[in-house]
Amino acid sequence: QTLPLVKVSAEECGGPKQCALSGLPRTCKHRIMLGDSGNYYYISPSCRARITAVCNFFTYIRYIQQGLVRQ
């Protein structure tokens, strides 16, 4: 399953926007689509880094389960 993260264009980025995850005003250079609603939500770089870390963790766990990585 994929989690679409889209880099925002320079014009769209503009000034600080409210991060949909942290609720803080930040320069949001990425946006994310959750579910099938088709709505994109702006996310800050720190929230994007956390999402990426969690996805990488679950990928690593899946690799262990498949026997691709030894414990």
C-alpha positions in Angstrom: 0.0 0.0 0.0 1.3 3.4 -0.9 1.1 6.7 0.9 1.2 9.5 -1.7 3.5 12.3 -0.6 3.8 15.1 -3.2 6.4 17.8 -3.2 4.6 21.2 -3.5 5.7 23.7 -6.2 7.4 26.9 -5.2 4.3 29.0 -6.1 2.0 26.8 -4.1 4.3 26.7 -1.1 4.3 30.5 -0.6 4.5 31.4 3.1 3.9 29.4 6.2 0.8 27.2 6.2 -0.7 25.2 9.0 0.6 21.7 9.1 -2.3 19.2 9.1 -0.6 16.8 11.5 1.1 19.1 14.0 -1.3 22.0 13.7 1.7 24.5 13.8 2.3 27.2 11.2 5.3 25.9 9.2 6.7 26.1 5.7 5.0 23.1 4.2 6.9 21.8 1.2 5.0 18.5 0.9 1.4 17.4 1.0 -0.2 14.1 1.7 -3.4 12.4 0.6 -5.1 10.3 3.2 -7.7 7.7 2.2 -9.7 7.9 -1.0 -11.2 11.4 -0.4 -8.8 13.0 -2.9 -8.0 15.8 -0.5 -4.4 16.8 0.0 -3.1 18.0 3.4 0.0 20.2 3.8 2.6 18.7 6.1 5.8 20.2 7.6 9.3 18.8 6.9 9.5 17.4 10.5 6.1 15.5 10.1 7.2 14.2 6.7 10.4 12.9 8.3 8.4 11.1 11.0 6.1 9.5 8.4 9.1 8.4 6.4 10.8 6.9 9.4 7.6 4.9 10.4 7.2 3.7 6.8 10.9 2.6 6.7 10.4 0.8 10.0 7.4 -1.2 8.8 9.3 -2.0 5.5 12.2 -3.3 7.6 9.9 -5.5 9.7 8.3 -6.9 6.6 11.7 -7.8 5.2 12.5 -9.6 8.5 9.2 -11.6 8.2 10.0 -12.5 4.6 13.5 -13.7 5.6 15.3 -11.1 3.6 17.0 -9.7 6.7 18.4 -11.7 9.6 17.3 -10.6 13.1 
